[in-house]
Amino acid sequence: MNPPPFLLPSITTPGSGKVLSALGDEVTVLLSGEQTGGAFTMVQVVTPPGGGPPPHWHTKEDEWFLIQEGRAEFWMDGVWKEVPAGTAAFLPRGSRHTYRNCGDTPLRMIVHAAPAGFEVFFERIAEAFHQPGGPHMPRILEISTEHGIFYVPPETE
């Protein structure tokens, strides 16, 4: 058996992470799967007031969040819960969830996803969002499916 690949320590300083935008969020990749040997991804997410992704679930990764600034609400399997800055939340794969900024200032969070790959998904949908003519939703749904991310039908929210 081959030994695992050797990873070098990695530091991302402020302002040096890759910045992506889609679904109204700005996502800065702080640690990518390339840097962590595929173990996890770490991003900072900034969501404007009223913003947040549609309810969804993941088949490939668990997510955990740390609210840095602002007011957030999490929807987890049909129930909304408002949480203050400093809150940590764990949303395992398979759980139906989303979040939204329920305040009037930007919501800032650190989000981890394990294993890595979320940053690749987000980069791909960011490209789809910025095509001439605006977002092409069938392509966004296709990319989501390829990454094991599925959206909750509105009638079940």
VOGU-3710 file (C-alpha; in Angstrom, 3 decimals, decimal comma):
1> mnpppfllps> 0,000/0,000/0,000  1,267/3,486/-0,821  1,685/5,982/1,997  -0,804/8,878/2,012  0,285/11,945/0,062  2,346/14,415/2,017  0,559/17,683/2,708  2,307/20,928/3,422  0,962/23,318/6,050  -1,222/25,972/4,458
11> ittpgsgkvl> -2,085/29,524/5,475  -4,549/31,836/3,736  -4,050/35,435/4,830  -6,832/38,056/4,752  -7,581/39,148/1,214  -5,782/36,218/-0,437  -8,617/33,651/-0,703  -10,485/33,127/-3,959  -13,743/35,139/-3,921  -16,846/33,707/-5,631
21> salgdevtvl> -20,409/34,997/-5,824  -23,674/33,193/-6,534  -27,120/32,807/-4,966  -26,628/36,324/-3,542  -23,727/35,175/-1,334  -20,068/36,108/-1,501  -17,892/33,097/-0,671  -14,168/33,384/0,032  -12,304/30,076/-0,127  -9,997/30,005/2,900
31> lsgeqtggaf> -8,874/26,366/2,648  -9,611/24,242/-0,410  -9,658/20,502/-0,866  -6,344/20,846/-2,675  -4,835/22,364/0,484  -6,405/19,781/2,844  -5,875/16,630/0,819  -9,625/16,453/0,175  -10,463/16,245/3,883  -12,512/19,450/4,077
41> tmvqvvtppg> -13,189/22,908/2,694  -13,284/26,097/4,778  -14,983/29,237/3,434  -16,171/32,590/4,711  -19,700/33,396/3,553  -21,156/36,911/3,482  -24,923/37,043/2,960  -26,828/40,324/2,475  -29,978/41,118/4,490  -32,806/38,795/3,430
51> ggppphwhtk> -30,411/36,538/1,521  -29,661/32,847/1,744  -29,767/29,771/-0,505  -32,906/27,767/-1,239  -33,633/24,834/1,106  -31,539/21,839/0,089  -29,681/18,732/1,249  -26,298/17,207/0,508  -25,554/13,558/-0,140  -21,770/13,900/-0,045
61> edewfliqeg> -20,742/16,261/2,744  -21,486/17,405/6,268  -21,449/21,152/6,974  -20,770/23,156/10,087  -21,143/26,884/10,564  -19,810/29,526/12,931  -21,768/32,784/12,894  -19,245/35,630/13,112  -21,438/38,722/12,678  -25,084/39,480/12,057
71> raefwmdgvw> -28,337/37,633/12,619  -29,011/34,239/11,105  -31,927/31,879/10,907  -31,421/28,195/10,129  -34,147/26,027/8,632  -33,553/22,423/9,611  -36,008/19,730/8,532  -38,955/22,129/8,498  -38,249/24,331/11,528  -36,749/27,857/11,532
81> kevpagtaaf> -34,528/28,906/14,449  -32,902/32,314/14,861  -29,389/32,289/16,318  -27,006/35,064/17,429  -23,384/35,710/16,460  -21,091/33,189/18,111  -23,442/30,266/17,403  -22,104/27,042/15,909  -24,372/24,749/13,890  -23,803/21,253/12,484
91> lprgsrhtyr> -25,860/20,103/9,489  -25,060/16,496/8,575  -25,413/15,131/5,063  -28,986/14,179/4,317  -30,514/16,862/6,537  -32,797/19,319/4,771  -31,589/22,792/5,625  -30,848/26,355/4,666  -30,039/29,658/6,334  -30,983/33,262/5,800
101> ncgdtplrmi> -29,878/36,637/7,007  -32,780/37,851/9,144  -31,019/41,087/10,117  -30,371/44,401/8,438  -26,566/44,114/8,190  -24,415/41,554/6,344  -24,268/38,076/7,879  -20,722/36,706/8,110  -20,074/33,015/8,748  -17,224/30,536/8,588
111> vhaapagfev> -18,459/27,329/6,947  -16,671/23,984/6,778  -17,731/21,105/4,545  -16,281/17,615/4,765  -15,128/16,005/2,667  -13,932/18,775/0,361  -15,666/19,598/-2,906  -18,111/22,324/-1,905  -15,677/24,960/-3,167  -15,651/23,293/-6,608
121> fferiaeafh> -19,469/23,195/-6,651  -19,696/26,869/-5,682  -17,117/27,909/-8,278  -19,082/26,075/-10,973  -22,424/27,650/-10,063  -20,774/31,084/-9,721  -19,672/30,722/-13,353  -23,236/29,732/-14,333  -24,653/32,736/-12,471  -22,407/35,153/-14,340
131> qpggphmpri> -23,181/34,010/-17,893  -24,535/36,609/-20,320  -28,287/36,843/-19,839  -28,132/35,945/-16,153  -28,295/32,638/-14,314  -29,268/29,603/-16,337  -31,269/27,654/-13,760  -31,355/24,302/-15,625  -27,531/24,368/-15,706  -27,364/25,291/-11,999
141> leistehgif> -29,658/22,355/-11,160  -27,503/20,046/-13,295  -24,296/21,173/-11,540  -25,984/20,765/-8,159  -27,056/17,205/-8,987  -23,530/16,354/-10,155  -22,286/17,441/-6,705  -24,984/15,572/-4,761  -26,914/18,712/-3,780  -30,694/18,616/-4,174
151> yvppete> -33,319/21,308/-3,566  -36,402/20,916/-1,401  -39,650/21,310/-3,370  -41,369/24,558/-2,257  -44,529/22,733/-1,134  -42,523/20,851/1,547  -40,837/23,907/3,104
//
